Amino acid sequence: MPNKLRDLHTVDDVNFPYIFEQNASVPLKLGGVVRCNVYRPKTAERVPVLVTYGPYGKDIHYKDFIDKYAEVNPRQKSAHSAWETPDPGFWTAHGYAVVRADEVGLGQSPGILDTMSRATTDAFVDVVEWAADQPWSSGKVGLLGISYYAGSQWRVAARKPKGLSAIIPWEGMSDYYRDRCRHGGILSNGFIKFWWNRQVITNQYGRPGRAASNWGPDTIEGDLSEEELAANRRDQTIDNQVHRFRDEPYYASKEYDLGDIEVPLLSVGNWGGILLHLRGNIEGYTHAGSKFKYLRMITGRHDLPFYYDEEVEVQRSFLDAFLKGEDRVGWSQEGKVPPVSLVLRKGNVGFNNAEAEKAYARREENEWPLARTQYTRFYLTPDLTLLPTVPSQPLPTKKLTYRALGTMTNPQLLQFTTPPFTAETEITGHIVAHLHVSVSPDPASATTPSDIDLFLTLRHLGPDGREIFYTGTAGDPVPVTKGWLRTSLRRVNTEHHRHRPWLPQRDYTSKDVLPVIQGEVYAVDVEVWPTNVVVEEGGRLVLEVASGDTQGSGIFTHDDPVDRSKEVFEGFNHIHFGPRFENYITLPIIPPKED
């Protein structure tokens, strides 16, 4: 770095109900430092520590980061509340220290900004071990946070740092490629651009004008020039566009083995997080090697449930069990707490209404996916129906057509609708759609298409015929769930230990690319993200097959002009029907529990 590092570590034990240390420096094994704030109880006793490590600025108050702070539970607010992190006021009052670290290259931590990289995970490990070794620490560290502060937990827990005793990844993707960056191989550029430009580079170490724009204090060592800032960061909007496959160093360097995670784990996923974290919470729980691991599903907006009184009590009871040895619930007693806790989305309660969503029932289960799941095929027909039984007559040879490269403002799609359900039916688990697709050129264009992007959406119509929407990440109305596939990446690795009939294993490497030639028909299995919905008697389901983003995508769009170029995709997409072309979606039907 061009400017000499300064030590501005301060300790305030007067002005707050907790001791506040600002800009404590954590030395890194590979050189450099990470700076953090420490909030700890006013006690001589050693206490367990909760650590967060991320890009959003340890010194940026929640109310300055986003204007929705007013809606946060008032019992989870303090002078040092911050976006997506545990509130120091609450946790110090309950016998925990909180360490909030600025990620390398961000806030007050110098270095190269390279979010979610191996280098930044190395630094996170060092912060955890530093927190475990402080004189005010009991030596036990827990990780607790939302989104970025959750997704990073999987990677650091797999490294087994000294002192790490429990983790709660709350709405946190566990697979950088599949969950976040390239859904079905298709670049999720809309969110990456929004996130990078609003929430990350605005807080880069050395960026001028942060204090003037009320975005935390200016960098301790002073400003850097635009040239220096550019040289000190790896730009995710560029890297994710340029790199397409998991065997490239960019993506490969971010891989790890979930089975290496051994600490007690509470994975909290949100049924409404259908474009970012949901898949990762469920797969993270499934494959973690922890003896004590739990999956808890919630609903509601991305930022609020973490702070609800009842959810904070779940967090505290879990952490008390493994960090304090105070197990009020039985988390540390094998078989005492059911490993899976589901919330059941039944009825039309509206969206972005926390009070109304309390009508959803909660049910405990012993495994995921549920052992009593009845994987049931619903068959697509050329007349746009979705039948729960095999059509009684062989379907005629026919193809349905829609234009490629649909957009949110100009959707291009087909919708297949079930008859009204004759009885209440629960769908909980993983979904796969089996389709026969092809592409043909647009006669008005000179291009020859060589790929097909498939965008699938499952929608729910109530008995009154109106679509039922659920609460999405930003409080927006979202459908039941979505799925994606780039047809040139359709290869399935059936020999992989993670391959399951209800969740096909795709490796997404450069060696998996298969040709897509106009006029050829390709059978594909499309992974649709796991979900829960209870269809009441008289309700219907709609399977939507589109060539681009449709309603419910919000800011999570897939419309990069390089990744989805006209040269590759422009034309017409088709679904084929006939004796050789059976199309269906496999739904996980859950029969009632036996008494």
SULSULBEL-V585269 format. One record per residue. N is the residue number from 0. RES is the residue in three letters. SS is DSSP state (h for helix, s for strand, l for the rest). PSI is psi as a letter, one per 40 degrees, with the letter a starting at -180 (NA if undefined). D_LAST is the distance of its C-alpha to the last C-alpha in Angstrom with 2 decimals. Layout:
n=<N N>
res=<RES RES>
ss=<SS SS>
psi=<PSI PSI>
d_last=<D_LAST D_LAST>
This chain:
n=<0 1 2 3 4 5 6 7 8 9 10 11 12 13 14 15 16 17 18 19 20 21 22 23 24 25 26 27 28 29 30 31 32 33 34 35 36 37 38 39 40 41 42 43 44 45 46 47 48 49 50 51 52 53 54 55 56 57 58 59 60 61 62 63 64 65 66 67 68 69 70 71 72 73 74 75 76 77 78 79 80 81 82 83 84 85 86 87 88 89 90 91 92 93 94 95 96 97 98 99 100 101 102 103 104 105 106 107 108 109 110 111 112 113 114 115 116 117 118 119 120 121 122 123 124 125 126 127 128 129 130 131 132 133 134 135 136 137 138 139 140 141 142 143 144 145 146 147 148 149 150 151 152 153 154 155 156 157 158 159 160 161 162 163 164 165 166 167 168 169 170 171 172 173 174 175 176 177 178 179 180 181 182 183 184 185 186 187 188 189 190 191 192 193 194 195 196 197 198 199 200 201 202 203 204 205 206 207 208 209 210 211 212 213 214 215 216 217 218 219 220 221 222 223 224 225 226 227 228 229 230 231 232 233 234 235 236 237 238 239 240 241 242 243 244 245 246 247 248 249 250 251 252 253 254 255 256 257 258 259 260 261 262 263 264 265 266 267 268 269 270 271 272 273 274 275 276 277 278 279 280 281 282 283 284 285 286 287 288 289 290 291 292 293 294 295 296 297 298 299 300 301 302 303 304 305 306 307 308 309 310 311 312 313 314 315 316 317 318 319 320 321 322 323 324 325 326 327 328 329 330 331 332 333 334 335 336 337 338 339 340 341 342 343 344 345 346 347 348 349 350 351 352 353 354 355 356 357 358 359 360 361 362 363 364 365 366 367 368 369 370 371 372 373 374 375 376 377 378 379 380 381 382 383 384 385 386 387 388 389 390 391 392 393 394 395 396 397 398 399 400 401 402 403 404 405 406 407 408 409 410 411 412 413 414 415 416 417 418 419 420 421 422 423 424 425 426 427 428 429 430 431 432 433 434 435 436 437 438 439 440 441 442 443 444 445 446 447 448 449 450 451 452 453 454 455 456 457 458 459 460 461 462 463 464 465 466 467 468 469 470 471 472 473 474 475 476 477 478 479 480 481 482 483 484 485 486 487 488 489 490 491 492 493 494 495 496 497 498 499 500 501 502 503 504 505 506 507 508 509 510 511 512 513 514 515 516 517 518 519 520 521 522 523 524 525 526 527 528 529 530 531 532 533 534 535 536 537 538 539 540 541 542 543 544 545 546 547 548 549 550 551 552 553 554 555 556 557 558 559 560 561 562 563 564 565 566 567 568 569 570 571 572 573 574 575 576 577 578 579 580 581 582 583 584 585 586 587 588 589 590 591 592 593 594>
res=<MET PRO ASN LYS LEU ARG ASP LEU HIS THR VAL ASP ASP VAL ASN PHE PRO TYR ILE PHE GLU GLN ASN ALA SER VAL PRO LEU LYS LEU GLY GLY VAL VAL ARG CYS ASN VAL TYR ARG PRO LYS THR ALA GLU ARG VAL PRO VAL LEU VAL THR TYR GLY PRO TYR GLY LYS ASP ILE HIS TYR LYS ASP PHE ILE ASP LYS TYR ALA GLU VAL ASN PRO ARG GLN LYS SER ALA HIS SER ALA TRP GLU THR PRO ASP PRO GLY PHE TRP THR ALA HIS GLY TYR ALA VAL VAL ARG ALA ASP GLU VAL GLY LEU GLY GLN SER PRO GLY ILE LEU ASP THR MET SER ARG ALA THR THR ASP ALA PHE VAL ASP VAL VAL GLU TRP ALA ALA ASP GLN PRO TRP SER SER GLY LYS VAL GLY LEU LEU GLY ILE SER TYR TYR ALA GLY SER GLN TRP ARG VAL ALA ALA ARG LYS PRO LYS GLY LEU SER ALA ILE ILE PRO TRP GLU GLY MET SER ASP TYR TYR ARG ASP ARG CYS ARG HIS GLY GLY ILE LEU SER ASN GLY PHE ILE LYS PHE TRP TRP ASN ARG GLN VAL ILE THR ASN GLN TYR GLY ARG PRO GLY ARG ALA ALA SER ASN TRP GLY PRO ASP THR ILE GLU GLY ASP LEU SER GLU GLU GLU LEU ALA ALA ASN ARG ARG ASP GLN THR ILE ASP ASN GLN VAL HIS ARG PHE ARG ASP GLU PRO TYR TYR ALA SER LYS GLU TYR ASP LEU GLY ASP ILE GLU VAL PRO LEU LEU SER VAL GLY ASN TRP GLY GLY ILE LEU LEU HIS LEU ARG GLY ASN ILE GLU GLY TYR THR HIS ALA GLY SER LYS PHE LYS TYR LEU ARG MET ILE THR GLY ARG HIS ASP LEU PRO PHE TYR TYR ASP GLU GLU VAL GLU VAL GLN ARG SER PHE LEU ASP ALA PHE LEU LYS GLY GLU ASP ARG VAL GLY TRP SER GLN GLU GLY LYS VAL PRO PRO VAL SER LEU VAL LEU ARG LYS GLY ASN VAL GLY PHE ASN ASN ALA GLU ALA GLU LYS ALA TYR ALA ARG ARG GLU GLU ASN GLU TRP PRO LEU ALA ARG THR GLN TYR THR ARG PHE TYR LEU THR PRO ASP LEU THR LEU LEU PRO THR VAL PRO SER GLN PRO LEU PRO THR LYS LYS LEU THR TYR ARG ALA LEU GLY THR MET THR ASN PRO GLN LEU LEU GLN PHE THR THR PRO PRO PHE THR ALA GLU THR GLU ILE THR GLY HIS ILE VAL ALA HIS LEU HIS VAL SER VAL SER PRO ASP PRO ALA SER ALA THR THR PRO SER ASP ILE ASP LEU PHE LEU THR LEU ARG HIS LEU GLY PRO ASP GLY ARG GLU ILE PHE TYR THR GLY THR ALA GLY ASP PRO VAL PRO VAL THR LYS GLY TRP LEU ARG THR SER LEU ARG ARG VAL ASN THR GLU HIS HIS ARG HIS ARG PRO TRP LEU PRO GLN ARG ASP TYR THR SER LYS ASP VAL LEU PRO VAL ILE GLN GLY GLU VAL TYR ALA VAL ASP VAL GLU VAL TRP PRO THR ASN VAL VAL VAL GLU GLU GLY GLY ARG LEU VAL LEU GLU VAL ALA SER GLY ASP THR GLN GLY SER GLY ILE PHE THR HIS ASP ASP PRO VAL ASP ARG SER LYS GLU VAL PHE GLU GLY PHE ASN HIS ILE HIS PHE GLY PRO ARG PHE GLU ASN TYR ILE THR LEU PRO ILE ILE PRO PRO LYS GLU ASP>
ss=<l l l l l l l l l s s s l l l l l l s s s s s s s s s l l l l l s s s s s s s s l l l l l l s s s s s s s s l l l l l l l h h h h l h h h h h l l h h h l l l l l l l l s l l h h h h h h l l s s s s s s s l l l s l l l l l l s l l l l h h h h h h h h h h h h h h h l l l l s s s s s s s s s s l h h h h h h h h h h l l l l l l s s s s s s s l l l l l h h h h h h s s l l s s l h h h h h h h h h h h h h h h s l l l l l l l l l l l l l l l l l l l l l h h h h h h l s l l h h h h h h h l l l l l l h h h h l l l l l h h h l l l s s s s s s s l l l l l l l h h h h h h h h h h l l l l l s s s s s s l l l l l l h h h l h h h h h h h h h h h h h h h h l l l l l l l l l l l l l l l s s s s s l s l l l l l l l l l h h h h l s s s s s l l l l l l l s s s s s s s s l l l l s s s l l l l l l l l l l s s s s s s l l l l l l l l l s s s s s s l l l l l l s s s s s s s s s s s s s s s s l l l l l l l l l l l l s s s s s s s s s l l l l l s l l s s l l l l l s s l l s s s s s s h h h l l l l l l l l l l s l l s l l l l l l h h h l l l l l l l l l s s s s s s s s s s s s s s l l l l s s s s s s s l l l l l l l l l l l l l l l l l l l h h h h l l s s s s s s s l l s l l s s s s s s s l l l l l>
psi=<i d h h i i h f h i h h f d e i e i h h h h f h h h h i d e i a i h i i i h h i i g i e i i i i h h h i h a e e h d e h i d d d d i e e d d e i h d e f i a e f i i h e i i h d d d d d e f f i i h h h i h i h e i b e h i a h h g i e i d d d d d d d d d d d d d d d e i d e i e e h h i h h i i b d e d d d d d d d d e e f i h d h e i i g h h g h i e h d d d d d d g h f e h h g d d d d d d d d d d e c e e e i h e h i e d d d e f f i i i h d e i i i i d d d d d d f i h h d d d d d d d h e i e e i d d d d e e i i h d e e h e i h h h h h i h d e f e e c d d d d d d d d d d e i e h d h i i h h i i i i i d e d d d e i d d d d d d d d d d d d d e d e f g g d d e d e h h e d h h d h h i h h g h i g e a i f g d d d e e d h i i h i i e i h i h d e h h h h h h h i i e f f i h h e i h h d i h i i h i i i i i i i f i i d e g i h i i h h h i i h h e i h h h h h a i i h h h i h i i i i i h d e i e i h i e i h h h h i h h i h h i d e e i h h i i h a d e e i h i a d i i i i h h d e f e h h g e e i e e h i d e g h h h d f i d e e h i i h h h d i h h h i h h h h i i i h i h h i h e i i i h h h h i e a i a h e d b e g i g f h e d d g i d d d e h a h i i h i i a d e g h h i h h i g h h i i i i NA>
d_last=<65.86 69.23 68.92 68.89 65.67 65.88 64.07 62.95 60.21 60.05 58.24 57.65 56.43 57.81 56.68 52.88 50.33 49.84 52.39 52.99 54.55 55.65 56.69 55.96 56.85 54.69 56.90 55.53 56.03 57.46 59.75 59.57 57.46 54.39 54.72 51.95 51.45 50.03 48.45 47.91 47.51 50.69 50.07 51.75 48.46 47.20 44.10 41.59 42.43 40.68 42.61 42.89 45.35 46.12 48.63 48.36 50.79 50.11 52.65 51.53 49.77 46.63 48.50 51.21 48.95 47.06 47.58 43.91 44.11 44.32 40.65 39.46 37.79 40.90 39.42 39.56 43.24 46.30 49.82 48.59 45.45 45.32 43.42 40.09 40.63 39.39 41.56 43.97 44.24 40.59 40.13 43.42 42.59 39.49 41.44 41.56 44.53 44.27 46.41 46.89 48.97 50.89 50.37 53.51 55.87 54.35 55.03 57.14 56.27 59.09 58.70 57.62 54.87 52.50 48.97 46.01 48.53 48.72 51.55 49.61 46.67 49.31 50.36 46.83 46.48 49.73 48.57 45.41 47.53 50.17 47.65 46.37 50.00 51.29 52.56 50.17 47.13 44.82 44.71 41.10 40.62 37.65 37.66 36.27 37.21 36.52 37.60 40.76 40.02 36.63 37.73 40.44 38.03 36.65 40.21 41.42 38.39 39.04 42.51 41.22 43.77 44.65 42.70 39.84 36.73 33.99 33.75 31.95 32.96 32.06 32.36 34.55 35.37 35.52 37.56 40.91 41.77 38.55 36.92 40.06 43.33 42.95 39.93 39.92 43.48 44.65 46.25 44.43 47.81 47.24 45.05 47.03 50.24 48.92 47.44 50.51 53.13 51.58 49.65 51.25 54.97 55.60 54.83 56.70 58.72 62.29 61.60 64.22 63.50 60.02 61.08 63.04 60.00 57.76 55.74 56.04 59.27 61.77 61.77 63.35 65.79 66.80 66.35 66.44 68.11 66.26 67.49 66.16 62.80 62.48 63.46 60.84 57.74 55.77 54.95 51.40 52.42 54.99 53.22 50.12 52.31 54.60 52.03 49.68 48.13 46.08 48.77 51.39 52.15 51.08 47.42 47.45 48.58 45.39 43.02 41.22 38.39 35.05 34.31 37.05 35.00 33.91 33.63 30.37 29.32 27.44 27.80 27.39 27.53 28.00 26.67 30.05 32.14 32.51 36.09 36.38 33.78 30.28 30.64 32.18 29.48 26.81 29.19 30.49 27.13 26.42 29.77 30.66 31.22 29.96 27.95 26.37 25.58 23.34 22.96 22.69 23.10 24.96 26.94 30.38 33.95 34.91 36.86 35.12 31.48 32.84 34.54 31.88 31.43 27.68 28.26 31.29 29.33 26.89 30.08 31.73 28.94 28.67 32.47 32.96 30.71 32.79 36.17 36.49 34.26 32.57 28.82 27.22 23.81 23.47 24.54 26.77 24.36 22.75 18.96 19.00 18.68 16.36 19.06 18.18 17.97 18.09 19.48 18.65 21.82 21.18 24.13 27.84 28.51 31.74 32.80 34.37 32.96 31.08 30.43 28.97 26.66 24.93 23.05 21.09 17.61 16.79 13.68 13.62 13.35 14.55 17.25 19.58 19.68 15.95 15.38 13.54 16.57 18.30 21.95 23.50 27.21 28.81 32.45 35.48 38.19 41.85 41.35 39.09 35.78 32.54 30.87 27.30 28.87 32.03 35.01 36.11 39.72 41.07 41.75 45.46 47.17 47.31 47.03 46.11 48.25 48.11 50.59 50.12 50.27 48.46 48.30 46.47 49.41 49.90 46.57 46.79 43.59 41.69 38.47 36.06 33.70 30.67 30.59 28.41 24.69 23.52 19.95 18.48 18.20 17.33 19.81 19.41 21.62 25.00 27.16 30.20 32.78 35.05 38.39 41.89 44.47 48.21 50.96 54.38 57.28 58.32 61.66 62.92 62.43 64.19 61.20 59.31 55.61 54.11 50.51 47.55 45.22 41.86 40.01 36.57 34.57 31.25 31.43 29.13 30.54 28.87 28.84 32.29 33.65 34.34 33.30 30.74 32.02 30.40 32.12 34.19 35.88 38.78 36.97 37.92 35.91 34.21 32.26 28.87 30.43 33.53 34.86 38.35 40.45 44.16 44.78 47.41 44.70 42.28 42.51 39.19 39.26 36.86 38.09 37.03 34.23 32.56 32.64 29.30 28.95 27.15 29.75 33.25 35.46 38.80 41.45 43.72 46.87 50.38 50.08 47.11 49.17 49.42 51.90 51.19 53.96 54.53 53.80 51.38 47.72 45.19 41.55 39.60 36.05 35.55 33.08 31.41 29.97 26.21 24.58 21.76 22.01 19.94 22.14 21.86 22.84 26.58 26.71 28.42 28.95 32.42 33.50 36.86 39.26 42.25 45.24 45.00 43.15 41.71 40.20 37.86 39.90 41.72 43.96 42.19 44.62 45.85 49.40 51.76 54.91 55.48 51.96 51.67 55.30 56.78 58.56 55.30 52.92 55.01 54.62 52.00 48.50 46.97 43.71 44.51 42.94 43.75 42.99 43.26 41.63 37.92 36.46 32.80 30.33 27.13 24.23 20.92 18.38 14.79 12.16 9.12 6.36 3.80 0.00>
